[in-house]
Amino acid sequence: MNVDTVVNGPHVRITRLELGAWATNSYILSTPDSNETVLIDVPPGAMTLVKHLKTTTLKCILLTHSHIDHYAGLKALRQRIPAPVGVHVADSREWLPFPPEFLLKDGDVVRLGSSKIKAIYTPGHTPGSMCFLVDRYLLSGDTIFPGGPGRTVSPADFGLILKSLETKIFSLPDEVRIFPGHGPDTDLQKEKRDFTSFSSRQHDPKLHGDVVWLTS
């Protein structure tokens, strides 16, 4: 387990907790002008999350997608800190232990103090994958990592995640910092540059799985 304050800016504070056997990143968002918090993803390790949330008012829980490593702690957490859960409709039915309280769509905004958290729909890793942008920080779930996109299970899904990245993520400013669902953060300028190299080469039309921009 690792807990780090990865952003401590004038408008938003982001605490990253690496939890569970899958080393999944959960993020607590807060602002200087409010006692409210928003939680992004709930890996196994609910008691650690409760410890870091108990002095705040948890406004809501946002899920980047509904793979079990990103929601396994959800039931235990909500038994101690009730808070509404939001997820995209395409990921809301099959896997979650209970129906979400609200459904997210592309462009939705969740307010946190004076800050705004924008939901960005980025299907590919799962049908309902979402990223969340606050200030110049992107909580990307398993949509993009340092060096490549999230894992896909078919060529069609790989094409879909590329479309999501090209139309929704790579259009953001270069200075955006990316905080993924596993592992360290990266910056958008680097990922754009590496993706340009990837795009300049020919690829097997059946390409999918764990793709790396510079070597796949």
C-alpha positions as a Markdown table, in Angstrom:
| # | Residue | x | y | z |
|---|---|---|---|---|
| 1 | Met | 0.0 | 0.0 | 0.0 |
| 2 | Asn | 1.3 | 3.5 | -0.9 |
| 3 | Val | -0.4 | 6.8 | -0.1 |
| 4 | Asp | 0.9 | 10.0 | -1.8 |
| 5 | Thr | -0.2 | 13.6 | -2.2 |
| 6 | Val | 0.4 | 13.9 | -6.0 |
| 7 | Val | -1.2 | 17.3 | -6.4 |
| 8 | Asn | -1.3 | 20.1 | -3.8 |
| 9 | Gly | -2.3 | 23.1 | -5.8 |
| 10 | Pro | -4.3 | 26.3 | -5.1 |
| 11 | His | -7.5 | 24.8 | -6.6 |
| 12 | Val | -7.3 | 21.1 | -6.0 |
| 13 | Arg | -5.5 | 18.5 | -3.9 |
| 14 | Ile | -5.2 | 14.9 | -5.2 |
| 15 | Thr | -4.2 | 12.0 | -2.9 |
| 16 | Arg | -3.3 | 8.8 | -4.6 |
| 17 | Leu | -3.7 | 5.5 | -2.7 |
| 18 | Glu | -2.3 | 2.3 | -4.3 |
| 19 | Leu | -4.4 | -0.5 | -2.9 |
| 20 | Gly | -5.0 | -4.3 | -3.2 |
| 21 | Ala | -3.3 | -7.2 | -5.0 |
| 22 | Trp | -3.8 | -5.5 | -8.3 |
| 23 | Ala | -2.0 | -2.3 | -7.1 |
| 24 | Thr | -4.9 | -0.2 | -8.2 |
| 25 | Asn | -4.8 | 3.5 | -7.8 |
| 26 | Ser | -7.7 | 5.3 | -6.0 |
| 27 | Tyr | -7.8 | 9.1 | -5.9 |
| 28 | Ile | -9.3 | 11.4 | -3.3 |
| 29 | Leu | -10.0 | 14.9 | -4.7 |
| 30 | Ser | -10.4 | 17.8 | -2.3 |
| 31 | Thr | -10.2 | 21.6 | -2.5 |
| 32 | Pro | -9.0 | 24.3 | -0.1 |
| 33 | Asp | -12.4 | 26.0 | 0.1 |
| 34 | Ser | -14.5 | 23.0 | 1.0 |
| 35 | Asn | -14.6 | 20.0 | 3.4 |
| 36 | Glu | -16.1 | 17.9 | 0.6 |
| 37 | Thr | -14.2 | 15.2 | -1.2 |
| 38 | Val | -14.8 | 13.1 | -4.3 |
| 39 | Leu | -13.4 | 9.6 | -4.6 |
| 40 | Ile | -12.3 | 8.1 | -7.9 |
| 41 | Asp | -12.4 | 4.3 | -7.9 |
| 42 | Val | -12.6 | 1.9 | -4.9 |
| 43 | Pro | -10.1 | -0.9 | -5.0 |
| 44 | Pro | -9.9 | -3.5 | -2.2 |
| 45 | Gly | -8.7 | -1.7 | 0.9 |
| 46 | Ala | -11.9 | 0.0 | 2.1 |
| 47 | Met | -10.6 | 0.6 | 5.7 |
| 48 | Thr | -7.6 | 2.6 | 4.4 |
| 49 | Leu | -10.0 | 4.7 | 2.3 |
| 50 | Val | -12.2 | 5.2 | 5.3 |
| 51 | Lys | -9.3 | 6.4 | 7.4 |
| 52 | His | -8.4 | 9.1 | 4.8 |
| 53 | Leu | -12.0 | 10.1 | 4.2 |
| 54 | Lys | -13.5 | 10.1 | 7.8 |
| 55 | Thr | -12.8 | 13.8 | 8.5 |
| 56 | Thr | -14.3 | 14.9 | 5.2 |
| 57 | Thr | -17.8 | 14.9 | 3.7 |
| 58 | Leu | -17.7 | 12.4 | 0.8 |
| 59 | Lys | -19.8 | 14.0 | -1.9 |
| 60 | Cys | -19.8 | 11.1 | -4.3 |
| 61 | Ile | -17.8 | 8.1 | -5.7 |
| 62 | Leu | -17.0 | 8.1 | -9.4 |
| 63 | Leu | -16.0 | 4.9 | -11.2 |
| 64 | Thr | -13.7 | 5.1 | -14.2 |
| 65 | His | -15.0 | 1.6 | -15.2 |
| 66 | Ser | -16.5 | -1.5 | -13.7 |
| 67 | His | -13.7 | -4.0 | -13.6 |
| 68 | Ile | -13.5 | -5.6 | -10.2 |
| 69 | Asp | -10.1 | -4.2 | -9.3 |
| 70 | His | -11.6 | -0.7 | -9.4 |
| 71 | Tyr | -14.7 | -1.4 | -7.4 |
| 72 | Ala | -14.0 | -4.4 | -5.1 |
| 73 | Gly | -14.0 | -2.2 | -2.0 |
| 74 | Leu | -17.2 | -0.4 | -2.8 |
| 75 | Lys | -19.6 | -2.4 | -0.7 |
| 76 | Ala | -17.4 | -2.3 | 2.5 |
| 77 | Leu | -16.7 | 1.4 | 2.0 |
| 78 | Arg | -20.4 | 2.3 | 1.6 |
| 79 | Gln | -21.3 | 0.4 | 4.8 |
| 80 | Arg | -19.2 | 2.9 | 6.7 |
| 81 | Ile | -19.5 | 6.1 | 4.5 |
| 82 | Pro | -22.7 | 6.2 | 2.5 |
| 83 | Ala | -22.2 | 8.2 | -0.7 |
| 84 | Pro | -23.8 | 8.0 | -4.2 |
| 85 | Val | -22.0 | 6.2 | -6.9 |
| 86 | Gly | -21.7 | 7.4 | -10.5 |
| 87 | Val | -20.7 | 5.3 | -13.6 |
| 88 | His | -21.4 | 5.4 | -17.3 |
| 89 | Val | -24.6 | 3.5 | -18.2 |
| 90 | Ala | -22.6 | 1.0 | -20.4 |
| 91 | Asp | -20.7 | -0.2 | -17.3 |
| 92 | Ser | -23.6 | 0.0 | -14.9 |
| 93 | Arg | -25.4 | -3.3 | -15.2 |
| 94 | Glu | -23.3 | -6.4 | -15.4 |
| 95 | Trp | -20.7 | -6.3 | -12.7 |
| 96 | Leu | -21.5 | -3.8 | -9.9 |
| 97 | Pro | -22.8 | -5.2 | -6.6 |
| 98 | Phe | -25.7 | -2.8 | -6.7 |
| 99 | Pro | -27.2 | -0.2 | -9.1 |
| 100 | Pro | -25.4 | 3.2 | -9.2 |
| 101 | Glu | -27.3 | 6.2 | -7.8 |
| 102 | Phe | -26.5 | 8.2 | -10.9 |
| 103 | Leu | -25.3 | 7.7 | -14.5 |
| 104 | Leu | -22.6 | 9.6 | -16.1 |
| 105 | Lys | -22.4 | 10.8 | -19.7 |
| 106 | Asp | -19.8 | 12.6 | -21.7 |
| 107 | Gly | -19.4 | 16.2 | -20.6 |
| 108 | Asp | -21.1 | 15.9 | -17.3 |
| 109 | Val | -19.7 | 18.1 | -14.5 |
| 110 | Val | -19.4 | 17.3 | -10.8 |
| 111 | Arg | -18.7 | 20.3 | -8.6 |
| 112 | Leu | -16.3 | 20.1 | -5.8 |
| 113 | Gly | -16.0 | 23.4 | -3.9 |
| 114 | Ser | -15.0 | 25.9 | -6.5 |
| 115 | Ser | -13.6 | 23.3 | -8.8 |
| 116 | Lys | -15.3 | 21.3 | -11.6 |
| 117 | Ile | -14.7 | 17.6 | -12.4 |
| 118 | Lys | -15.5 | 17.0 | -16.0 |
| 119 | Ala | -16.5 | 13.5 | -17.1 |
| 120 | Ile | -15.0 | 12.3 | -20.5 |
| 121 | Tyr | -16.4 | 9.2 | -22.1 |
| 122 | Thr | -13.6 | 7.1 | -23.5 |
| 123 | Pro | -14.8 | 3.6 | -24.4 |
| 124 | Gly | -12.4 | 0.9 | -25.5 |
| 125 | His | -11.0 | -0.7 | -22.4 |
| 126 | Thr | -14.6 | -1.3 | -21.4 |
| 127 | Pro | -17.8 | -0.1 | -23.1 |
| 128 | Gly | -18.4 | 2.5 | -20.4 |
| 129 | Ser | -14.8 | 3.7 | -19.6 |
| 130 | Met | -14.6 | 7.3 | -18.3 |
| 131 | Cys | -11.8 | 9.7 | -17.6 |
| 132 | Phe | -12.2 | 12.7 | -15.2 |
| 133 | Leu | -10.6 | 16.1 | -15.8 |
| 134 | Val | -10.1 | 18.6 | -13.0 |
| 135 | Asp | -8.0 | 21.7 | -13.5 |
| 136 | Arg | -5.1 | 20.4 | -15.6 |
| 137 | Tyr | -5.1 | 16.9 | -14.2 |
| 138 | Leu | -6.7 | 13.8 | -15.8 |
| 139 | Leu | -7.8 | 10.8 | -13.8 |
| 140 | Ser | -7.6 | 8.3 | -16.7 |
| 141 | Gly | -8.6 | 4.9 | -15.2 |
| 142 | Asp | -7.4 | 2.2 | -17.6 |
| 143 | Thr | -7.8 | 4.3 | -20.7 |
| 144 | Ile | -4.2 | 5.5 | -21.0 |
| 145 | Phe | -1.0 | 4.8 | -19.2 |
| 146 | Pro | 2.6 | 5.9 | -19.5 |
| 147 | Gly | 3.7 | 4.5 | -22.9 |
| 148 | Gly | 0.4 | 3.2 | -24.2 |
| 149 | Pro | -3.4 | 2.7 | -24.0 |
| 150 | Gly | -5.3 | 0.4 | -21.7 |
| 151 | Arg | -5.5 | -3.3 | -22.5 |
| 152 | Thr | -8.2 | -4.2 | -25.1 |
| 153 | Val | -9.7 | -7.7 | -25.8 |
| 154 | Ser | -10.3 | -7.3 | -29.5 |
| 155 | Pro | -9.1 | -5.4 | -32.6 |
| 156 | Ala | -12.5 | -3.6 | -32.6 |
| 157 | Asp | -12.0 | -2.5 | -29.0 |
| 158 | Phe | -8.4 | -1.3 | -29.8 |
| 159 | Gly | -9.8 | 0.8 | -32.6 |
| 160 | Leu | -12.4 | 2.2 | -30.2 |
| 161 | Ile | -9.8 | 3.2 | -27.6 |
| 162 | Leu | -7.6 | 4.8 | -30.3 |
| 163 | Lys | -10.7 | 6.8 | -31.4 |
| 164 | Ser | -11.4 | 7.8 | -27.8 |
| 165 | Leu | -7.8 | 9.0 | -27.3 |
| 166 | Glu | -7.5 | 10.9 | -30.6 |
| 167 | Thr | -10.9 | 12.7 | -30.3 |
| 168 | Lys | -11.2 | 13.2 | -26.5 |
| 169 | Ile | -7.8 | 13.0 | -24.8 |
| 170 | Phe | -5.1 | 14.1 | -27.3 |
| 171 | Ser | -7.1 | 17.3 | -28.0 |
| 172 | Leu | -6.4 | 18.4 | -24.4 |
| 173 | Pro | -3.6 | 20.9 | -23.7 |
| 174 | Asp | 0.0 | 19.4 | -23.6 |
| 175 | Glu | 0.4 | 20.5 | -19.9 |
| 176 | Val | -2.3 | 18.1 | -18.7 |
| 177 | Arg | -0.9 | 15.6 | -16.2 |
| 178 | Ile | -2.3 | 12.0 | -16.5 |
| 179 | Phe | -2.9 | 9.9 | -13.4 |
| 180 | Pro | -3.9 | 6.4 | -14.5 |
| 181 | Gly | -5.6 | 3.5 | -12.7 |
| 182 | His | -2.3 | 1.7 | -12.1 |
| 183 | Gly | 1.3 | 2.8 | -11.8 |
| 184 | Pro | 2.9 | 6.2 | -12.1 |
| 185 | Asp | 1.7 | 9.4 | -13.7 |
| 186 | Thr | 2.7 | 10.8 | -17.1 |
| 187 | Asp | 2.2 | 14.0 | -19.1 |
| 188 | Leu | 0.1 | 14.4 | -22.1 |
| 189 | Gln | 2.8 | 16.0 | -24.2 |
| 190 | Lys | 4.9 | 12.9 | -24.0 |
| 191 | Glu | 2.0 | 10.6 | -24.7 |
| 192 | Lys | 1.1 | 12.6 | -27.8 |
| 193 | Arg | 4.7 | 12.5 | -29.0 |
| 194 | Asp | 4.9 | 8.7 | -28.6 |
| 195 | Phe | 1.5 | 8.2 | -30.2 |
| 196 | Thr | 2.7 | 10.2 | -33.2 |
| 197 | Ser | 5.5 | 7.7 | -33.5 |
| 198 | Phe | 3.1 | 4.8 | -33.2 |
| 199 | Ser | 0.8 | 6.3 | -35.8 |
| 200 | Ser | 3.6 | 6.7 | -38.3 |
| 201 | Arg | 4.2 | 3.0 | -38.6 |
| 202 | Gln | 2.2 | 0.2 | -40.2 |
| 203 | His | 0.5 | -2.3 | -37.8 |
| 204 | Asp | -1.2 | -5.6 | -38.0 |
| 205 | Pro | -5.0 | -5.0 | -38.4 |
| 206 | Lys | -5.6 | -7.6 | -35.6 |
| 207 | Leu | -3.4 | -5.6 | -33.1 |
| 208 | His | -4.9 | -5.4 | -29.6 |
| 209 | Gly | -4.1 | -6.4 | -26.1 |
| 210 | Asp | -1.3 | -4.7 | -24.2 |
| 211 | Val | 0.0 | -2.2 | -26.8 |
| 212 | Val | 3.1 | 0.0 | -26.3 |
| 213 | Trp | 3.4 | 3.1 | -28.4 |
| 214 | Leu | 7.1 | 2.8 | -29.2 |
| 215 | Thr | 7.5 | -0.9 | -29.6 |
| 216 | Ser | 4.2 | -2.4 | -30.8 |
